[in-house]
Amino acid sequence: MKSSKFLDVFYKNKIRYFSGVPDSCLSELINSLMSKRYNKKFKHTIAPNEGIAISLAAGNYLATNQVPCIYLQNSGFGNATDPITNLCSRNVYDIPLILIIGWRGKPGTKDEPQHIMQGTSIRKSLKNFNISYYDSAKINLNKLSKIINQTKKKNRITAILVAKNYFDKINQKYRKKNFIKRSEAINSLLTNLKIDYKIVSSTGFNSREILLQNSIKKTAFYLIGAMGHTLGVSLGSLNHKNKTLVCVDGDGSFYMHQGSFALLKKNHRLVYLLLDNSSHESVGVVNIDYKLKSFKDFAKSVGFKKYVKIDKLSQLDKCFKSLVLKNLPIFIHVKTSIEVNKNLPRPTLKELQKFKNDFIKE
Ligand SMILES: Cc1ncc(C[n+]2csc(CCOP(=O)(O)OP(=O)(O)O)c2C)c(N)n1
């Protein structure tokens, strides 16, 4: 399916608002939405999390009386269910929505462990919430148009499930920036930080890069799913152990559940390492177009003792080499560039469970 043809059907049927959180099954669609051809036709907001995407869409409906469209990966369905059921459902305000859901872990396809439960249960969940759903593999553009019209006419919530490789690939060009590469930042951490520490790292390329480079066998807990919860897991662990922890996070993950930062305590021995590529890179390089006005003010306001912004690798090496416990908790903000590496490892379930057990033991 050409993503442009798909979007044209939405436009013809007077859908004008899109919001969502990127997913690899949908990256062509989202990048088309952000292209010159469509960015004047549709209002579009990339949201920090799927619940916020639903609430933005609900607000847009209140302002325009037009049906909004929300895209998300099925792993984010949990984030979305509160505003879907408690705000938009027929039992409450009856706000119509079209959900385009990336279907990772679709039965019969091979996928990673974190996608299996949502992949097999998403249809049941939608049914339980009285949401009619369609498998994109079984609908053509005509049917898509009918689905949109029915959603409008019946004022209902409808979902379209889209599995991997549904949309035709688009040749994507990204701006090459001369920032530090993710691989260089992680190499710098593992080579230069000499204090005793464990790692908790975020969903996507960050965890896979650490796994690739971790020849010194640092104890590390990789969040392969549960995007946005890297800091929550880190703080939960720090509340019980007087050990230093390096939380390696992506900016997409940073924004997703930013409230966790309010739980930082001054005795937390935390190194918060933000690898900020202004993108959801792991799901097809979808640029993030919102950002905090001042990370420094934010870091100070939630209680970090130090905030450092890093643009050059030599600065990062120096920062890790000179890091001492009395500077913690510290927020290290590294601007990174897009670095596509198709050979990053994907850990097996057996390996992941071993990492968990090693983390508990240490
Ligand atoms: C709740 C939830 N929503 C969406 C996703 C899909 N997803 C996986 S990785 C990722 C991007 C993470 O972005 P960032 O933290 O900036 O790291 P980067 O990929 O840029 O290295 C997304 C959106 C997910 N796994 N979970």
The ligand as an SDF file (V2000), in Angstrom:
LIG
                    3D

 26 27  0  0  0  0  0  0  0  0999 V2000
    4.5240    2.5020   24.7910 C   0  0  0  0  0  0  0  0  0  0  0  0
    5.2890    2.3710   23.5260 C   0  0  0  0  0  0  0  0  0  0  0  0
    5.0200    3.1950   22.5130 N   0  0  0  0  0  0  0  0  0  0  0  0
    5.7290    3.0930   21.3540 C   0  0  0  0  0  0  0  0  0  0  0  0
    6.6920    2.1440   21.2120 C   0  0  0  0  0  0  0  0  0  0  0  0
    7.4610    1.9840   19.9120 C   0  0  0  0  0  0  0  0  0  0  0  0
    8.8380    2.4100   20.0500 N   0  0  0  0  0  0  0  0  0  0  0  0
    9.8730    1.5810   20.2880 C   0  0  0  0  0  0  0  0  0  0  0  0
   11.3470    2.3350   20.3670 S   0  0  0  0  0  0  0  0  0  0  0  0
   10.6320    3.8220   20.0340 C   0  0  0  0  0  0  0  0  0  0  0  0
   11.4670    5.0620   19.8810 C   0  0  0  0  0  0  0  0  0  0  0  0
   12.2180    5.4280   21.1090 C   0  0  0  0  0  0  0  0  0  0  0  0
   12.7560    6.7140   20.8920 O   0  0  0  0  0  0  0  0  0  0  0  0
   13.9740    7.2160   21.7620 P   0  0  0  0  0  0  0  0  0  0  0  0
   13.7430    6.8920   23.1840 O   0  0  0  0  0  0  0  0  0  0  0  0
   14.2270    8.6220   21.4130 O   0  0  0  0  0  0  0  0  0  0  0  0
   15.1920    6.3060   21.2710 O   0  0  0  0  0  0  0  0  0  0  0  0
   15.8250    6.1870   19.7920 P   0  0  0  0  0  0  0  0  0  0  0  0
   15.0040    5.1640   19.0900 O   0  0  0  0  0  0  0  0  0  0  0  0
   15.7890    7.5160   19.1230 O   0  0  0  0  0  0  0  0  0  0  0  0
   17.2180    5.7040   20.0310 O   0  0  0  0  0  0  0  0  0  0  0  0
    9.2450    3.7190   19.8900 C   0  0  0  0  0  0  0  0  0  0  0  0
    8.3310    4.8420   19.6060 C   0  0  0  0  0  0  0  0  0  0  0  0
    6.9360    1.2940   22.3190 C   0  0  0  0  0  0  0  0  0  0  0  0
    7.8750    0.3380   22.2910 N   0  0  0  0  0  0  0  0  0  0  0  0
    6.2110    1.4240   23.4420 N   0  0  0  0  0  0  0  0  0  0  0  0
  1  2  1  0
  2  3  1  0
  2 26  2  0
  3  4  2  0
  4  5  1  0
  5  6  1  0
  5 24  2  0
  6  7  1  0
  7  8  2  0
  7 22  1  0
  8  9  1  0
  9 10  1  0
 10 11  1  0
 10 22  2  0
 11 12  1  0
 12 13  1  0
 13 14  1  0
 14 15  2  0
 14 16  1  0
 14 17  1  0
 17 18  1  0
 18 19  2  0
 18 20  1  0
 18 21  1  0
 22 23  1  0
 24 25  1  0
 24 26  1  0
M  CHG  1   7   1
M  END
$$$$
